[in-house]
Amino acid sequence: MFSRVTNYLRYRYGLAAIRKAGIWYVDIPRTSSSSIRTELARNFGSVYGKSDLLESVFNVDQQIISSHLTAMEMRQRIGHRSWQNLFTFSFVRNPWDRMLSIFQYRQSVGEISPKTLYSAYLKLFFINPDNPDSPYHYHGYYYQAMDYLVDESGEILVDYVGRFEDREKDLEFIREKCGCHDLGFLHTQGSSTNQGYRSGYNQETQDMVEAICRKDIEAFGYQF
């Protein structure tokens, strides 16, 4: 009972801290999300931090707000009026680059066998991806960026959408907007700005990602 009360109070304090800071970041996986949340925690408090980073030196003692909540989920938690008063932002990434990055990251941490072919991994997407037995059971592995950003009517809920490919330019705007002048210099969880993803594709895998990520491709004009 005491633990539940403590956790509830910590959660309410966290929401209050977010309202005071006036900023929220919708952290889409493999878009430098862990790095940005860690830097926000340094500047605005532990409510922005994570507790499951590979680089444990950056972990907060207890994570208050779950990783990779959609904009709708976070708006529900903090309230519509408070959401409107925040500066909200996110980053998107070329879907072919992001899907390959997810696959390679999952191999590196042992979630997927290093012997698994990328084509075999992508084919499983088309077989009920949220099935507990599927490698896509976690929403972060099959949600597209648009799934994180829009409301029920398809309207984008965040104030600013940066692009991973234009990370430095877009972060400069965000730094000025939120007064967090060291944002964007930390790289955790194997983050990289390497744009060599095309070498990891053949025509079959290129076409599969195009089918999987059609919403993002159309919304943000990405090309292979």
LINNOR-V655352 format. One record per residue. RES is the residue in three letters. SS is DSSP state (~ for helix, > for strand, _ for the rest). PHI is phi in whole degrees, 0 to 359 (NA if undefined). OMEGA is omega in degrees with one decimal (NA if undefined). Layout:
res->(RES | RES)
ss->(SS | SS)
phi->(PHI | PHI)
omega->(OMEGA | OMEGA)
This chain:
res->(MET | PHE | SER | ARG | VAL | THR | ASN | TYR | LEU | ARG | TYR | ARG | TYR | GLY | LEU | ALA | ALA | ILE | ARG | LYS | ALA | GLY | ILE | TRP | TYR | VAL | ASP | ILE | PRO | ARG | THR | SER | SER | SER | SER | ILE | ARG | THR | GLU | LEU | ALA | ARG | ASN | PHE | GLY | SER | VAL | TYR | GLY | LYS | SER | ASP | LEU | LEU | GLU | SER | VAL | PHE | ASN | VAL | ASP | GLN | GLN | ILE | ILE | SER | SER | HIS | LEU | THR | ALA | MET | GLU | MET | ARG | GLN | ARG | ILE | GLY | HIS | ARG | SER | TRP | GLN | ASN | LEU | PHE | THR | PHE | SER | PHE | VAL | ARG | ASN | PRO | TRP | ASP | ARG | MET | LEU | SER | ILE | PHE | GLN | TYR | ARG | GLN | SER | VAL | GLY | GLU | ILE | SER | PRO | LYS | THR | LEU | TYR | SER | ALA | TYR | LEU | LYS | LEU | PHE | PHE | ILE | ASN | PRO | ASP | ASN | PRO | ASP | SER | PRO | TYR | HIS | TYR | HIS | GLY | TYR | TYR | TYR | GLN | ALA | MET | ASP | TYR | LEU | VAL | ASP | GLU | SER | GLY | GLU | ILE | LEU | VAL | ASP | TYR | VAL | GLY | ARG | PHE | GLU | ASP | ARG | GLU | LYS | ASP | LEU | GLU | PHE | ILE | ARG | GLU | LYS | CYS | GLY | CYS | HIS | ASP | LEU | GLY | PHE | LEU | HIS | THR | GLN | GLY | SER | SER | THR | ASN | GLN | GLY | TYR | ARG | SER | GLY | TYR | ASN | GLN | GLU | THR | GLN | ASP | MET | VAL | GLU | ALA | ILE | CYS | ARG | LYS | ASP | ILE | GLU | ALA | PHE | GLY | TYR | GLN | PHE)
ss->(_ | ~ | ~ | ~ | ~ | ~ | ~ | ~ | ~ | ~ | ~ | ~ | ~ | ~ | ~ | ~ | ~ | ~ | ~ | ~ | ~ | _ | > | > | > | > | _ | _ | _ | _ | _ | _ | ~ | ~ | ~ | ~ | ~ | ~ | ~ | ~ | ~ | ~ | ~ | ~ | _ | ~ | ~ | ~ | _ | _ | _ | _ | _ | _ | _ | ~ | ~ | ~ | _ | _ | _ | _ | _ | _ | _ | _ | _ | _ | _ | _ | ~ | ~ | ~ | ~ | ~ | ~ | ~ | ~ | _ | ~ | ~ | ~ | ~ | ~ | ~ | _ | > | > | > | > | > | > | _ | _ | ~ | ~ | ~ | ~ | ~ | ~ | ~ | ~ | ~ | ~ | ~ | ~ | ~ | ~ | _ | _ | _ | _ | _ | _ | _ | _ | _ | ~ | ~ | ~ | ~ | ~ | ~ | ~ | ~ | ~ | _ | _ | _ | _ | _ | _ | _ | _ | _ | _ | _ | _ | ~ | ~ | ~ | _ | _ | _ | ~ | ~ | ~ | ~ | ~ | > | _ | _ | _ | _ | _ | > | _ | _ | _ | > | > | > | > | ~ | ~ | ~ | ~ | ~ | ~ | ~ | ~ | ~ | ~ | ~ | ~ | ~ | ~ | ~ | _ | _ | _ | _ | _ | _ | _ | _ | _ | _ | _ | _ | _ | _ | _ | _ | _ | _ | ~ | ~ | ~ | ~ | _ | _ | ~ | ~ | ~ | ~ | ~ | ~ | ~ | ~ | ~ | ~ | _ | ~ | ~ | ~ | ~ | ~ | ~ | ~ | _ | _ | _ | _)
phi->(NA | 299 | 296 | 296 | 296 | 299 | 295 | 296 | 296 | 296 | 295 | 296 | 298 | 299 | 298 | 297 | 295 | 293 | 300 | 292 | 291 | 78 | 212 | 215 | 244 | 276 | 267 | 282 | 303 | 65 | 231 | 71 | 296 | 293 | 297 | 292 | 297 | 297 | 291 | 297 | 296 | 297 | 267 | 237 | 112 | 294 | 300 | 272 | 278 | 233 | 242 | 232 | 287 | 297 | 271 | 299 | 298 | 266 | 291 | 274 | 297 | 214 | 283 | 266 | 251 | 302 | 288 | 61 | 286 | 287 | 300 | 296 | 296 | 289 | 298 | 296 | 289 | 267 | 99 | 300 | 294 | 297 | 301 | 295 | 273 | 271 | 271 | 246 | 212 | 204 | 232 | 245 | 216 | 314 | 301 | 294 | 292 | 292 | 298 | 292 | 297 | 299 | 301 | 293 | 297 | 294 | 295 | 293 | 260 | 85 | 284 | 231 | 300 | 296 | 274 | 291 | 281 | 301 | 297 | 294 | 299 | 293 | 299 | 292 | 301 | 280 | 244 | 48 | 297 | 267 | 296 | 304 | 272 | 275 | 292 | 256 | 301 | 274 | 300 | 296 | 267 | 230 | 296 | 272 | 303 | 298 | 295 | 277 | 254 | 253 | 267 | 298 | 265 | 89 | 275 | 290 | 266 | 265 | 285 | 216 | 244 | 273 | 242 | 305 | 290 | 246 | 306 | 295 | 298 | 290 | 293 | 299 | 297 | 293 | 304 | 292 | 293 | 254 | 71 | 251 | 281 | 257 | 292 | 103 | 258 | 265 | 230 | 242 | 55 | 72 | 298 | 206 | 257 | 296 | 254 | 272 | 296 | 300 | 292 | 270 | 238 | 238 | 297 | 297 | 290 | 301 | 292 | 294 | 294 | 300 | 289 | 292 | 250 | 303 | 300 | 292 | 299 | 288 | 290 | 247 | 70 | 287 | 231 | 295)
omega->(179.5 | -179.6 | 179.9 | 178.9 | 179.3 | 179.7 | 179.1 | 180.0 | 178.0 | 179.2 | 179.2 | 176.4 | 179.5 | 178.2 | 177.5 | 179.5 | 177.6 | 177.8 | -179.7 | 179.6 | 175.8 | -176.1 | 169.3 | -178.8 | 175.0 | -167.8 | 176.7 | -176.8 | 176.9 | 172.3 | -171.4 | -172.3 | -179.3 | 179.0 | -177.1 | 178.2 | 178.5 | 179.2 | 175.2 | 178.2 | 178.1 | -174.3 | -170.6 | 176.0 | -170.3 | 180.0 | 179.4 | -171.1 | 178.8 | -177.7 | -175.9 | -179.6 | 175.2 | 177.1 | -169.5 | 179.7 | -178.6 | -176.3 | 167.6 | -176.6 | 180.0 | -179.4 | -175.6 | 179.9 | -176.8 | 175.0 | 167.6 | 169.0 | 174.0 | 177.1 | 179.0 | -179.8 | -179.3 | 177.2 | 177.8 | -178.2 | -173.4 | 179.4 | -175.7 | -177.2 | 178.7 | 178.9 | -179.6 | -178.7 | 179.5 | 162.5 | -176.0 | -179.3 | 177.1 | 174.5 | 173.4 | -175.8 | 175.8 | -173.4 | 179.1 | 177.3 | -175.6 | -179.9 | 178.0 | 178.2 | 177.1 | -179.9 | -178.3 | 177.4 | -177.9 | 173.2 | -175.5 | -179.2 | 173.6 | 177.2 | -179.9 | 179.9 | 176.7 | 178.6 | -178.3 | 176.5 | 178.8 | 179.7 | 179.0 | 177.6 | -178.6 | -179.4 | -179.4 | 177.9 | -173.7 | -179.8 | 175.2 | -171.6 | -179.6 | 173.5 | -179.5 | -179.9 | -179.1 | 174.7 | 178.7 | -172.9 | 179.3 | -172.1 | -179.3 | -178.8 | 178.6 | 173.4 | 168.6 | 179.3 | -178.9 | 177.5 | 179.2 | -163.8 | -168.6 | 173.9 | -175.9 | -178.6 | 177.9 | 178.3 | 178.5 | -173.0 | -176.7 | -176.9 | -173.9 | 176.8 | 175.4 | 178.7 | 178.4 | -178.5 | 178.1 | -169.4 | -174.9 | 179.5 | -177.4 | 177.4 | 177.6 | 176.2 | -177.9 | 176.9 | -178.8 | -177.2 | -174.9 | 178.9 | -178.2 | -165.6 | 176.5 | -177.8 | 173.1 | -177.4 | 178.5 | 177.0 | 179.4 | 175.1 | 177.9 | -179.8 | 179.9 | 174.2 | 178.9 | -176.8 | -177.9 | -173.2 | -174.3 | -179.2 | 179.3 | -174.2 | 161.9 | -175.1 | -179.3 | -178.3 | 175.5 | -179.0 | 179.7 | 178.6 | 176.6 | 178.5 | -178.1 | -169.1 | -175.6 | -179.0 | -179.4 | -179.7 | -179.3 | -175.7 | -172.8 | 174.4 | -179.0 | 173.9 | 179.5 | NA)
